[in-house]
Protein backbone atom coordinates (compact mmCIF):
# COMPACT_ATOMS: atom_id res chain seq x y z
CA UNK A 1 0.00 0.00 0.00
CA UNK A 2 2.49 2.65 1.04
CA UNK A 3 5.37 3.33 -1.26
CA UNK A 4 8.96 3.43 -0.06
CA UNK A 5 11.47 5.74 -1.67
CA UNK A 6 15.20 5.09 -1.64
CA UNK A 7 17.38 7.88 -0.30
CA UNK A 8 21.15 8.10 -0.26
CA UNK A 9 22.35 8.68 3.32
CA UNK A 10 26.08 8.70 4.12
CA UNK A 11 26.83 6.71 0.98
CA UNK A 12 24.17 4.05 1.74
CA UNK A 13 20.73 3.66 0.25
CA UNK A 14 17.97 3.74 2.84
CA UNK A 15 14.21 3.65 2.39
CA UNK A 16 11.92 6.34 3.67
CA UNK A 17 8.14 6.17 3.70
CA UNK A 18 6.12 8.10 1.15
CA UNK A 19 4.91 11.47 2.48
CA UNK A 20 1.44 10.24 1.50
CA UNK A 21 1.54 6.89 3.34
CA UNK A 22 -0.90 8.15 5.98
CA UNK A 23 -3.19 9.55 3.28
CA UNK A 24 -3.17 6.17 1.49
CA UNK A 25 -3.86 4.29 4.71
CA UNK A 26 -6.79 6.56 5.63
CA UNK A 27 -8.31 6.32 2.16
CA UNK A 28 -7.83 2.53 2.05
CA UNK A 29 -9.79 2.30 5.30
CA UNK A 30 -12.45 4.71 4.07
CA UNK A 31 -12.93 2.90 0.74
CA UNK A 32 -12.43 -0.67 1.97
CA UNK A 33 -14.82 -2.93 0.09
CA UNK A 34 -15.20 -0.34 -2.67
CA UNK A 35 -11.69 0.05 -4.10
CA UNK A 36 -8.52 -2.02 -3.91
CA UNK A 37 -5.38 -0.66 -2.28
CA UNK A 38 -3.81 -0.44 -5.74
CA UNK A 39 -6.64 1.83 -6.93
CA UNK A 40 -6.24 4.04 -3.88
CA UNK A 41 -2.48 4.27 -4.51
CA UNK A 42 -3.04 5.23 -8.16
CA UNK A 43 -5.52 7.93 -7.14
CA UNK A 44 -3.13 9.34 -4.54
CA UNK A 45 -0.32 9.40 -7.11
CA UNK A 46 -2.58 11.09 -9.68
CA UNK A 47 -3.70 13.63 -7.08
CA UNK A 48 -0.08 14.33 -6.16
CA UNK A 49 0.92 15.04 -9.76
CA UNK A 50 -2.27 17.00 -10.44
CA UNK A 51 -1.71 19.24 -7.42
CA UNK A 52 1.90 19.86 -8.44
CA UNK A 53 0.87 20.73 -11.98
CA UNK A 54 -1.95 23.08 -10.99
CA UNK A 55 -0.61 24.73 -7.84
CA UNK A 56 3.10 23.89 -7.88
CA UNK A 57 2.74 22.35 -4.43
CA UNK A 58 1.31 19.05 -3.16
CA UNK A 59 0.52 19.30 0.54
CA UNK A 60 -0.77 15.98 1.90
CA UNK A 61 -4.14 17.52 2.85
CA UNK A 62 -4.68 18.75 -0.71
CA UNK A 63 -3.59 15.41 -2.16
CA UNK A 64 -6.01 13.61 0.17
CA UNK A 65 -8.94 15.82 -0.86
CA UNK A 66 -8.23 15.38 -4.57
CA UNK A 67 -7.72 11.61 -4.26
CA UNK A 68 -10.95 11.26 -2.27
CA UNK A 69 -12.83 13.04 -5.08
CA UNK A 70 -11.27 10.67 -7.64
CA UNK A 71 -12.30 7.66 -5.56
CA UNK A 72 -15.88 8.94 -5.16
CA UNK A 73 -16.17 9.44 -8.92
CA UNK A 74 -14.81 5.96 -9.62
CA UNK A 75 -17.32 4.49 -7.15
CA UNK A 76 -20.18 6.35 -8.89
CA UNK A 77 -19.10 5.10 -12.30
CA UNK A 78 -18.86 1.54 -10.98
CA UNK A 79 -22.33 1.75 -9.41
CA UNK A 80 -23.84 3.06 -12.67
CA UNK A 81 -22.40 0.10 -14.55
CA UNK A 82 -23.69 -2.17 -12.05
mmCIF file as gemmi writes it, N, C-alpha and C atoms, coordinates in Angstrom:
data_model
loop_
_atom_site.group_PDB
_atom_site.id
_atom_site.type_symbol
_atom_site.label_atom_id
_atom_site.label_alt_id
_atom_site.label_comp_id
_atom_site.label_asym_id
_atom_site.label_entity_id
_atom_site.label_seq_id
_atom_site.pdbx_PDB_ins_code
_atom_site.Cartn_x
_atom_site.Cartn_y
_atom_site.Cartn_z
_atom_site.occupancy
_atom_site.B_iso_or_equiv
_atom_site.pdbx_formal_charge
_atom_site.auth_seq_id
_atom_site.auth_asym_id
_atom_site.pdbx_PDB_model_num
ATOM 1 N N . UNK Axp A 1 ? 0.828 -1.177 0 1 0 ? 1 A 1
ATOM 2 C CA . UNK Axp A 1 ? 0 0 0 1 0 ? 1 A 1
ATOM 3 C C . UNK Axp A 1 ? 0.871 1.237 0 1 0 ? 1 A 1
ATOM 4 N N . UNK Axp A 2 ? 1.682 1.435 1.021 1 0 ? 2 A 1
ATOM 5 C CA . UNK Axp A 2 ? 2.493 2.647 1.041 1 0 ? 2 A 1
ATOM 6 C C . UNK Axp A 2 ? 3.8 2.411 0.295 1 0 ? 2 A 1
ATOM 7 N N . UNK Axp A 3 ? 4.184 3.4 -0.423 1 0 ? 3 A 1
ATOM 8 C CA . UNK Axp A 3 ? 5.373 3.327 -1.26 1 0 ? 3 A 1
ATOM 9 C C . UNK Axp A 3 ? 6.591 3.716 -0.433 1 0 ? 3 A 1
ATOM 10 N N . UNK Axp A 4 ? 7.706 3.048 -0.686 1 0 ? 4 A 1
ATOM 11 C CA . UNK Axp A 4 ? 8.958 3.425 -0.056 1 0 ? 4 A 1
ATOM 12 C C . UNK Axp A 4 ? 9.864 4.011 -1.11 1 0 ? 4 A 1
ATOM 13 N N . UNK Axp A 5 ? 10.51 5.108 -0.771 1 0 ? 5 A 1
ATOM 14 C CA . UNK Axp A 5 ? 11.47 5.738 -1.671 1 0 ? 5 A 1
ATOM 15 C C . UNK Axp A 5 ? 12.862 5.465 -1.141 1 0 ? 5 A 1
ATOM 16 N N . UNK Axp A 6 ? 13.812 5.293 -2.041 1 0 ? 6 A 1
ATOM 17 C CA . UNK Axp A 6 ? 15.199 5.093 -1.639 1 0 ? 6 A 1
ATOM 18 C C . UNK Axp A 6 ? 15.896 6.442 -1.571 1 0 ? 6 A 1
ATOM 19 N N . UNK Axp A 7 ? 16.664 6.63 -0.523 1 0 ? 7 A 1
ATOM 20 C CA . UNK Axp A 7 ? 17.38 7.878 -0.302 1 0 ? 7 A 1
ATOM 21 C C . UNK Axp A 7 ? 18.829 7.537 0.011 1 0 ? 7 A 1
ATOM 22 N N . UNK Axp A 8 ? 19.743 8.309 -0.525 1 0 ? 8 A 1
ATOM 23 C CA . UNK Axp A 8 ? 21.153 8.101 -0.259 1 0 ? 8 A 1
ATOM 24 C C . UNK Axp A 8 ? 21.525 8.848 1.016 1 0 ? 8 A 1
ATOM 25 N N . UNK Axp A 9 ? 21.953 8.098 2.032 1 0 ? 9 A 1
ATOM 26 C CA . UNK Axp A 9 ? 22.347 8.679 3.318 1 0 ? 9 A 1
ATOM 27 C C . UNK Axp A 9 ? 23.731 8.159 3.659 1 0 ? 9 A 1
ATOM 28 N N . UNK Axp A 10 ? 24.698 9.071 3.789 1 0 ? 10 A 1
ATOM 29 C CA . UNK Axp A 10 ? 26.082 8.702 4.12 1 0 ? 10 A 1
ATOM 30 C C . UNK Axp A 10 ? 26.606 7.59 3.223 1 0 ? 10 A 1
ATOM 31 N N . UNK Axp A 11 ? 26.311 7.689 1.929 1 0 ? 11 A 1
ATOM 32 C CA . UNK Axp A 11 ? 26.825 6.715 0.984 1 0 ? 11 A 1
ATOM 33 C C . UNK Axp A 11 ? 26.054 5.415 0.929 1 0 ? 11 A 1
ATOM 34 N N . UNK Axp A 12 ? 24.99 5.266 1.736 1 0 ? 12 A 1
ATOM 35 C CA . UNK Axp A 12 ? 24.175 4.053 1.738 1 0 ? 12 A 1
ATOM 36 C C . UNK Axp A 12 ? 22.757 4.405 1.317 1 0 ? 12 A 1
ATOM 37 N N . UNK Axp A 13 ? 22.116 3.465 0.653 1 0 ? 13 A 1
ATOM 38 C CA . UNK Axp A 13 ? 20.734 3.665 0.248 1 0 ? 13 A 1
ATOM 39 C C . UNK Axp A 13 ? 19.82 3.196 1.37 1 0 ? 13 A 1
ATOM 40 N N . UNK Axp A 14 ? 18.944 4.076 1.805 1 0 ? 14 A 1
ATOM 41 C CA . UNK Axp A 14 ? 17.972 3.738 2.84 1 0 ? 14 A 1
ATOM 42 C C . UNK Axp A 14 ? 16.586 4.085 2.318 1 0 ? 14 A 1
ATOM 43 N N . UNK Axp A 15 ? 15.584 3.388 2.81 1 0 ? 15 A 1
ATOM 44 C CA . UNK Axp A 15 ? 14.215 3.648 2.391 1 0 ? 15 A 1
ATOM 45 C C . UNK Axp A 15 ? 13.538 4.576 3.376 1 0 ? 15 A 1
ATOM 46 N N . UNK Axp A 16 ? 12.732 5.479 2.82 1 0 ? 16 A 1
ATOM 47 C CA . UNK Axp A 16 ? 11.92 6.336 3.672 1 0 ? 16 A 1
ATOM 48 C C . UNK Axp A 16 ? 10.487 6.223 3.188 1 0 ? 16 A 1
ATOM 49 N N . UNK Axp A 17 ? 9.531 6.321 4.103 1 0 ? 17 A 1
ATOM 50 C CA . UNK Axp A 17 ? 8.136 6.17 3.703 1 0 ? 17 A 1
ATOM 51 C C . UNK Axp A 17 ? 7.69 7.334 2.826 1 0 ? 17 A 1
ATOM 52 N N . UNK Axp A 18 ? 6.71 7.068 1.992 1 0 ? 18 A 1
ATOM 53 C CA . UNK Axp A 18 ? 6.121 8.104 1.155 1 0 ? 18 A 1
ATOM 54 C C . UNK Axp A 18 ? 5.498 9.167 2.058 1 0 ? 18 A 1
ATOM 55 N N . UNK Axp A 19 ? 5.564 10.438 1.667 1 0 ? 19 A 1
ATOM 56 C CA . UNK Axp A 19 ? 4.913 11.469 2.476 1 0 ? 19 A 1
ATOM 57 C C . UNK Axp A 19 ? 3.389 11.312 2.466 1 0 ? 19 A 1
ATOM 58 N N . UNK Axp A 20 ? 2.894 10.438 1.599 1 0 ? 20 A 1
ATOM 59 C CA . UNK Axp A 20 ? 1.445 10.238 1.499 1 0 ? 20 A 1
ATOM 60 C C . UNK Axp A 20 ? 1.003 8.884 2.051 1 0 ? 20 A 1
ATOM 61 N N . UNK Axp A 21 ? 1.87 8.209 2.787 1 0 ? 21 A 1
ATOM 62 C CA . UNK Axp A 21 ? 1.543 6.892 3.342 1 0 ? 21 A 1
ATOM 63 C C . UNK Axp A 21 ? 0.323 6.97 4.26 1 0 ? 21 A 1
ATOM 64 N N . UNK Axp A 22 ? 0.251 8.007 5.086 1 0 ? 22 A 1
ATOM 65 C CA . UNK Axp A 22 ? -0.9 8.154 5.984 1 0 ? 22 A 1
ATOM 66 C C . UNK Axp A 22 ? -2.169 8.442 5.2 1 0 ? 22 A 1
ATOM 67 N N . UNK Axp A 23 ? -2.044 9.24 4.135 1 0 ? 23 A 1
ATOM 68 C CA . UNK Axp A 23 ? -3.191 9.546 3.279 1 0 ? 23 A 1
ATOM 69 C C . UNK Axp A 23 ? -3.698 8.248 2.649 1 0 ? 23 A 1
ATOM 70 N N . UNK Axp A 24 ? -2.785 7.444 2.101 1 0 ? 24 A 1
ATOM 71 C CA . UNK Axp A 24 ? -3.17 6.174 1.485 1 0 ? 24 A 1
ATOM 72 C C . UNK Axp A 24 ? -3.848 5.262 2.499 1 0 ? 24 A 1
ATOM 73 N N . UNK Axp A 25 ? -3.285 5.165 3.689 1 0 ? 25 A 1
ATOM 74 C CA . UNK Axp A 25 ? -3.858 4.287 4.714 1 0 ? 25 A 1
ATOM 75 C C . UNK Axp A 25 ? -5.277 4.735 5.087 1 0 ? 25 A 1
ATOM 76 N N . UNK Axp A 26 ? -5.461 6.04 5.264 1 0 ? 26 A 1
ATOM 77 C CA . UNK Axp A 26 ? -6.786 6.557 5.627 1 0 ? 26 A 1
ATOM 78 C C . UNK Axp A 26 ? -7.799 6.302 4.523 1 0 ? 26 A 1
ATOM 79 N N . UNK Axp A 27 ? -7.385 6.523 3.278 1 0 ? 27 A 1
ATOM 80 C CA . UNK Axp A 27 ? -8.306 6.315 2.161 1 0 ? 27 A 1
ATOM 81 C C . UNK Axp A 27 ? -8.575 4.827 1.923 1 0 ? 27 A 1
ATOM 82 N N . UNK Axp A 28 ? -7.596 3.976 2.153 1 0 ? 28 A 1
ATOM 83 C CA . UNK Axp A 28 ? -7.832 2.533 2.05 1 0 ? 28 A 1
ATOM 84 C C . UNK Axp A 28 ? -8.878 2.092 3.062 1 0 ? 28 A 1
ATOM 85 N N . UNK Axp A 29 ? -8.792 2.619 4.282 1 0 ? 29 A 1
ATOM 86 C CA . UNK Axp A 29 ? -9.791 2.302 5.304 1 0 ? 29 A 1
ATOM 87 C C . UNK Axp A 29 ? -11.166 2.834 4.903 1 0 ? 29 A 1
ATOM 88 N N . UNK Axp A 30 ? -11.185 4.066 4.435 1 0 ? 30 A 1
ATOM 89 C CA . UNK Axp A 30 ? -12.453 4.708 4.07 1 0 ? 30 A 1
ATOM 90 C C . UNK Axp A 30 ? -13.144 3.998 2.905 1 0 ? 30 A 1
ATOM 91 N N . UNK Axp A 31 ? -12.359 3.51 1.941 1 0 ? 31 A 1
ATOM 92 C CA . UNK Axp A 31 ? -12.926 2.904 0.744 1 0 ? 31 A 1
ATOM 93 C C . UNK Axp A 31 ? -12.773 1.382 0.718 1 0 ? 31 A 1
ATOM 94 N N . UNK Axp A 32 ? -12.532 0.784 1.884 1 0 ? 32 A 1
ATOM 95 C CA . UNK Axp A 32 ? -12.435 -0.673 1.969 1 0 ? 32 A 1
ATOM 96 C C . UNK Axp A 32 ? -13.74 -1.281 1.467 1 0 ? 32 A 1
ATOM 97 N N . UNK Axp A 33 ? -13.629 -2.299 0.637 1 0 ? 33 A 1
ATOM 98 C CA . UNK Axp A 33 ? -14.817 -2.934 0.092 1 0 ? 33 A 1
ATOM 99 C C . UNK Axp A 33 ? -15.339 -2.253 -1.164 1 0 ? 33 A 1
ATOM 100 N N . UNK Axp A 34 ? -14.79 -1.081 -1.471 1 0 ? 34 A 1
ATOM 101 C CA . UNK Axp A 34 ? -15.195 -0.34 -2.665 1 0 ? 34 A 1
ATOM 102 C C . UNK Axp A 34 ? -14.064 -0.342 -3.685 1 0 ? 34 A 1
ATOM 103 N N . UNK Axp A 35 ? -12.857 -0.022 -3.22 1 0 ? 35 A 1
ATOM 104 C CA . UNK Axp A 35 ? -11.687 0.054 -4.095 1 0 ? 35 A 1
ATOM 105 C C . UNK Axp A 35 ? -10.532 -0.74 -3.498 1 0 ? 35 A 1
ATOM 106 N N . UNK Axp A 36 ? -9.716 -1.303 -4.364 1 0 ? 36 A 1
ATOM 107 C CA . UNK Axp A 36 ? -8.519 -2.017 -3.907 1 0 ? 36 A 1
ATOM 108 C C . UNK Axp A 36 ? -7.459 -1.014 -3.447 1 0 ? 36 A 1
ATOM 109 N N . UNK Axp A 37 ? -6.494 -1.511 -2.716 1 0 ? 37 A 1
ATOM 110 C CA . UNK Axp A 37 ? -5.383 -0.661 -2.277 1 0 ? 37 A 1
ATOM 111 C C . UNK Axp A 37 ? -4.621 -0.109 -3.48 1 0 ? 37 A 1
ATOM 112 N N . UNK Axp A 38 ? -4.514 -0.9 -4.537 1 0 ? 38 A 1
ATOM 113 C CA . UNK Axp A 38 ? -3.814 -0.438 -5.743 1 0 ? 38 A 1
ATOM 114 C C . UNK Axp A 38 ? -4.538 0.747 -6.377 1 0 ? 38 A 1
ATOM 115 N N . UNK Axp A 39 ? -5.859 0.708 -6.379 1 0 ? 39 A 1
ATOM 116 C CA . UNK Axp A 39 ? -6.636 1.826 -6.933 1 0 ? 39 A 1
ATOM 117 C C . UNK Axp A 39 ? -6.444 3.072 -6.084 1 0 ? 39 A 1
ATOM 118 N N . UNK Axp A 40 ? -6.457 2.899 -4.779 1 0 ? 40 A 1
ATOM 119 C CA . UNK Axp A 40 ? -6.235 4.044 -3.882 1 0 ? 40 A 1
ATOM 120 C C . UNK Axp A 40 ? -4.856 4.635 -4.139 1 0 ? 40 A 1
ATOM 121 N N . UNK Axp A 41 ? -3.851 3.795 -4.252 1 0 ? 41 A 1
ATOM 122 C CA . UNK Axp A 41 ? -2.483 4.27 -4.507 1 0 ? 41 A 1
ATOM 123 C C . UNK Axp A 41 ? -2.421 5.05 -5.813 1 0 ? 41 A 1
ATOM 124 N N . UNK Axp A 42 ? -3.036 4.517 -6.869 1 0 ? 42 A 1
ATOM 125 C CA . UNK Axp A 42 ? -3.035 5.227 -8.156 1 0 ? 42 A 1
ATOM 126 C C . UNK Axp A 42 ? -3.723 6.581 -8.047 1 0 ? 42 A 1
ATOM 127 N N . UNK Axp A 43 ? -4.818 6.66 -7.306 1 0 ? 43 A 1
ATOM 128 C CA . UNK Axp A 43 ? -5.518 7.935 -7.142 1 0 ? 43 A 1
ATOM 129 C C . UNK Axp A 43 ? -4.682 8.932 -6.343 1 0 ? 43 A 1
ATOM 130 N N . UNK Axp A 44 ? -3.999 8.459 -5.326 1 0 ? 44 A 1
ATOM 131 C CA . UNK Axp A 44 ? -3.128 9.337 -4.54 1 0 ? 44 A 1
ATOM 132 C C . UNK Axp A 44 ? -1.988 9.85 -5.416 1 0 ? 44 A 1
ATOM 133 N N . UNK Axp A 45 ? -1.398 8.969 -6.221 1 0 ? 45 A 1
ATOM 134 C CA . UNK Axp A 45 ? -0.32 9.4 -7.114 1 0 ? 45 A 1
ATOM 135 C C . UNK Axp A 45 ? -0.828 10.418 -8.141 1 0 ? 45 A 1
ATOM 136 N N . UNK Axp A 46 ? -1.996 10.158 -8.712 1 0 ? 46 A 1
ATOM 137 C CA . UNK Axp A 46 ? -2.58 11.09 -9.684 1 0 ? 46 A 1
ATOM 138 C C . UNK Axp A 46 ? -2.884 12.426 -9.025 1 0 ? 46 A 1
ATOM 139 N N . UNK Axp A 47 ? -3.397 12.394 -7.806 1 0 ? 47 A 1
ATOM 140 C CA . UNK Axp A 47 ? -3.701 13.628 -7.075 1 0 ? 47 A 1
ATOM 141 C C . UNK Axp A 47 ? -2.423 14.41 -6.787 1 0 ? 47 A 1
ATOM 142 N N . UNK Axp A 48 ? -1.376 13.694 -6.429 1 0 ? 48 A 1
ATOM 143 C CA . UNK Axp A 48 ? -0.081 14.33 -6.16 1 0 ? 48 A 1
ATOM 144 C C . UNK Axp A 48 ? 0.406 15.09 -7.398 1 0 ? 48 A 1
ATOM 145 N N . UNK Axp A 49 ? 0.429 14.405 -8.537 1 0 ? 49 A 1
ATOM 146 C CA . UNK Axp A 49 ? 0.917 15.041 -9.757 1 0 ? 49 A 1
ATOM 147 C C . UNK Axp A 49 ? -0.022 16.153 -10.228 1 0 ? 49 A 1
ATOM 148 N N . UNK Axp A 50 ? -1.306 15.957 -10.071 1 0 ? 50 A 1
ATOM 149 C CA . UNK Axp A 50 ? -2.266 17.001 -10.441 1 0 ? 50 A 1
ATOM 150 C C . UNK Axp A 50 ? -2.089 18.253 -9.604 1 0 ? 50 A 1
ATOM 151 N N . UNK Axp A 51 ? -1.914 18.088 -8.303 1 0 ? 51 A 1
ATOM 152 C CA . UNK Axp A 51 ? -1.712 19.238 -7.423 1 0 ? 51 A 1
ATOM 153 C C . UNK Axp A 51 ? -0.426 19.971 -7.784 1 0 ? 51 A 1
ATOM 154 N N . UNK Axp A 52 ? 0.633 19.226 -8.049 1 0 ? 52 A 1
ATOM 155 C CA . UNK Axp A 52 ? 1.9 19.856 -8.445 1 0 ? 52 A 1
ATOM 156 C C . UNK Axp A 52 ? 1.737 20.661 -9.729 1 0 ? 52 A 1
ATOM 157 N N . UNK Axp A 53 ? 1.03 20.079 -10.686 1 0 ? 53 A 1
ATOM 158 C CA . UNK Axp A 53 ? 0.87 20.731 -11.976 1 0 ? 53 A 1
ATOM 159 C C . UNK Axp A 53 ? 0.022 21.996 -11.875 1 0 ? 53 A 1
ATOM 160 N N . UNK Axp A 54 ? -1.025 21.949 -11.074 1 0 ? 54 A 1
ATOM 161 C CA . UNK Axp A 54 ? -1.951 23.081 -10.992 1 0 ? 54 A 1
ATOM 162 C C . UNK Axp A 54 ? -1.454 24.154 -10.031 1 0 ? 54 A 1
ATOM 163 N N . UNK Axp A 55 ? -0.967 23.744 -8.864 1 0 ? 55 A 1
ATOM 164 C CA . UNK Axp A 55 ? -0.607 24.726 -7.842 1 0 ? 55 A 1
ATOM 165 C C . UNK Axp A 55 ? 0.894 24.858 -7.629 1 0 ? 55 A 1
ATOM 166 N N . UNK Axp A 56 ? 1.662 23.874 -8.113 1 0 ? 56 A 1
ATOM 167 C CA . UNK Axp A 56 ? 3.098 23.887 -7.88 1 0 ? 56 A 1
ATOM 168 C C . UNK Axp A 56 ? 3.483 23.337 -6.527 1 0 ? 56 A 1
ATOM 169 N N . UNK Axp A 57 ? 2.506 22.844 -5.779 1 0 ? 57 A 1
ATOM 170 C CA . UNK Axp A 57 ? 2.74 22.35 -4.43 1 0 ? 57 A 1
ATOM 171 C C . UNK Axp A 57 ? 1.771 21.212 -4.167 1 0 ? 57 A 1
ATOM 172 N N . UNK Axp A 58 ? 2.182 20.204 -3.428 1 0 ? 58 A 1
ATOM 173 C CA . UNK Axp A 58 ? 1.315 19.052 -3.164 1 0 ? 58 A 1
ATOM 174 C C . UNK Axp A 58 ? 1.299 18.711 -1.682 1 0 ? 58 A 1
ATOM 175 N N . UNK Axp A 59 ? 0.658 19.561 -0.894 1 0 ? 59 A 1
ATOM 176 C CA . UNK Axp A 59 ? 0.517 19.303 0.541 1 0 ? 59 A 1
ATOM 177 C C . UNK Axp A 59 ? -0.337 18.049 0.734 1 0 ? 59 A 1
ATOM 178 N N . UNK Axp A 60 ? 0.001 17.205 1.691 1 0 ? 60 A 1
ATOM 179 C CA . UNK Axp A 60 ? -0.77 15.976 1.895 1 0 ? 60 A 1
ATOM 180 C C . UNK Axp A 60 ? -2.277 16.19 2.05 1 0 ? 60 A 1
ATOM 181 N N . UNK Axp A 61 ? -2.698 17.274 2.703 1 0 ? 61 A 1
ATOM 182 C CA . UNK Axp A 61 ? -4.141 17.52 2.848 1 0 ? 61 A 1
ATOM 183 C C . UNK Axp A 61 ? -4.807 17.763 1.497 1 0 ? 61 A 1
ATOM 184 N N . UNK Axp A 62 ? -4.143 18.503 0.628 1 0 ? 62 A 1
ATOM 185 C CA . UNK Axp A 62 ? -4.677 18.748 -0.71 1 0 ? 62 A 1
ATOM 186 C C . UNK Axp A 62 ? -4.708 17.457 -1.519 1 0 ? 62 A 1
ATOM 187 N N . UNK Axp A 63 ? -3.645 16.682 -1.449 1 0 ? 63 A 1
ATOM 188 C CA . UNK Axp A 63 ? -3.587 15.409 -2.162 1 0 ? 63 A 1
ATOM 189 C C . UNK Axp A 63 ? -4.709 14.49 -1.674 1 0 ? 63 A 1
ATOM 190 N N . UNK Axp A 64 ? -4.945 14.457 -0.382 1 0 ? 64 A 1
ATOM 191 C CA . UNK Axp A 64 ? -6.013 13.613 0.17 1 0 ? 64 A 1
ATOM 192 C C . UNK Axp A 64 ? -7.378 14.043 -0.355 1 0 ? 64 A 1
ATOM 193 N N . UNK Axp A 65 ? -7.645 15.336 -0.377 1 0 ? 65 A 1
ATOM 194 C CA . UNK Axp A 65 ? -8.942 15.821 -0.86 1 0 ? 65 A 1
ATOM 195 C C . UNK Axp A 65 ? -9.158 15.479 -2.329 1 0 ? 65 A 1
ATOM 196 N N . UNK Axp A 66 ? -8.123 15.674 -3.144 1 0 ? 66 A 1
ATOM 197 C CA . UNK Axp A 66 ? -8.234 15.377 -4.571 1 0 ? 66 A 1
ATOM 198 C C . UNK Axp A 66 ? -8.42 13.872 -4.783 1 0 ? 66 A 1
ATOM 199 N N . UNK Axp A 67 ? -7.625 13.063 -4.108 1 0 ? 67 A 1
ATOM 200 C CA . UNK Axp A 67 ? -7.721 11.607 -4.255 1 0 ? 67 A 1
ATOM 201 C C . UNK Axp A 67 ? -9.095 11.11 -3.818 1 0 ? 67 A 1
ATOM 202 N N . UNK Axp A 68 ? -9.624 11.662 -2.741 1 0 ? 68 A 1
ATOM 203 C CA . UNK Axp A 68 ? -10.953 11.264 -2.267 1 0 ? 68 A 1
ATOM 204 C C . UNK Axp A 68 ? -12.009 11.552 -3.335 1 0 ? 68 A 1
ATOM 205 N N . UNK Axp A 69 ? -11.896 12.709 -3.992 1 0 ? 69 A 1
ATOM 206 C CA . UNK Axp A 69 ? -12.831 13.044 -5.08 1 0 ? 69 A 1
ATOM 207 C C . UNK Axp A 69 ? -12.709 12.021 -6.204 1 0 ? 69 A 1
ATOM 208 N N . UNK Axp A 70 ? -11.485 11.675 -6.601 1 0 ? 70 A 1
ATOM 209 C CA . UNK Axp A 70 ? -11.27 10.666 -7.64 1 0 ? 70 A 1
ATOM 210 C C . UNK Axp A 70 ? -11.952 9.354 -7.257 1 0 ? 70 A 1
ATOM 211 N N . UNK Axp A 71 ? -11.753 8.932 -6.018 1 0 ? 71 A 1
ATOM 212 C CA . UNK Axp A 71 ? -12.303 7.659 -5.563 1 0 ? 71 A 1
ATOM 213 C C . UNK Axp A 71 ? -13.827 7.679 -5.527 1 0 ? 71 A 1
ATOM 214 N N . UNK Axp A 72 ? -14.412 8.811 -5.143 1 0 ? 72 A 1
ATOM 215 C CA . UNK Axp A 72 ? -15.875 8.936 -5.163 1 0 ? 72 A 1
ATOM 216 C C . UNK Axp A 72 ? -16.404 8.831 -6.588 1 0 ? 72 A 1
ATOM 217 N N . UNK Axp A 73 ? -15.744 9.505 -7.531 1 0 ? 73 A 1
ATOM 218 C CA . UNK Axp A 73 ? -16.168 9.444 -8.923 1 0 ? 73 A 1
ATOM 219 C C . UNK Axp A 73 ? -16.062 8.022 -9.462 1 0 ? 73 A 1
ATOM 220 N N . UNK Axp A 74 ? -14.964 7.347 -9.179 1 0 ? 74 A 1
ATOM 221 C CA . UNK Axp A 74 ? -14.814 5.96 -9.62 1 0 ? 74 A 1
ATOM 222 C C . UNK Axp A 74 ? -15.899 5.058 -9.036 1 0 ? 74 A 1
ATOM 223 N N . UNK Axp A 75 ? -16.25 5.286 -7.79 1 0 ? 75 A 1
ATOM 224 C CA . UNK Axp A 75 ? -17.32 4.488 -7.153 1 0 ? 75 A 1
ATOM 225 C C . UNK Axp A 75 ? -18.665 4.762 -7.83 1 0 ? 75 A 1
ATOM 226 N N . UNK Axp A 76 ? -18.928 6.01 -8.178 1 0 ? 76 A 1
ATOM 227 C CA . UNK Axp A 76 ? -20.179 6.351 -8.888 1 0 ? 76 A 1
ATOM 228 C C . UNK Axp A 76 ? -20.247 5.679 -10.25 1 0 ? 76 A 1
ATOM 229 N N . UNK Axp A 77 ? -19.154 5.73 -10.975 1 0 ? 77 A 1
ATOM 230 C CA . UNK Axp A 77 ? -19.104 5.101 -12.298 1 0 ? 77 A 1
ATOM 231 C C . UNK Axp A 77 ? -19.342 3.598 -12.163 1 0 ? 77 A 1
ATOM 232 N N . UNK Axp A 78 ? -18.694 2.987 -11.177 1 0 ? 78 A 1
ATOM 233 C CA . UNK Axp A 78 ? -18.86 1.54 -10.979 1 0 ? 78 A 1
ATOM 234 C C . UNK Axp A 78 ? -20.303 1.195 -10.6 1 0 ? 78 A 1
ATOM 235 N N . UNK Axp A 79 ? -20.951 2.022 -9.799 1 0 ? 79 A 1
ATOM 236 C CA . UNK Axp A 79 ? -22.33 1.746 -9.406 1 0 ? 79 A 1
ATOM 237 C C . UNK Axp A 79 ? -23.297 1.936 -10.577 1 0 ? 79 A 1
ATOM 238 N N . UNK Axp A 80 ? -23 2.855 -11.478 1 0 ? 80 A 1
ATOM 239 C CA . UNK Axp A 80 ? -23.835 3.06 -12.668 1 0 ? 80 A 1
ATOM 240 C C . UNK Axp A 80 ? -23.746 1.881 -13.615 1 0 ? 80 A 1
ATOM 241 N N . UNK Axp A 81 ? -22.593 1.245 -13.659 1 0 ? 81 A 1
ATOM 242 C CA . UNK Axp A 81 ? -22.396 0.095 -14.547 1 0 ? 81 A 1
ATOM 243 C C . UNK Axp A 81 ? -23.062 -1.153 -14 1 0 ? 81 A 1
ATOM 244 N N . UNK Axp A 82 ? -23.24 -1.139 -12.702 1 0 ? 82 A 1
ATOM 245 C CA . UNK Axp A 82 ? -23.685 -2.172 -12.052 1 0 ? 82 A 1
ATOM 246 C C . UNK Axp A 82 ? -24.379 -3.254 -11.738 1 0 ? 82 A 1
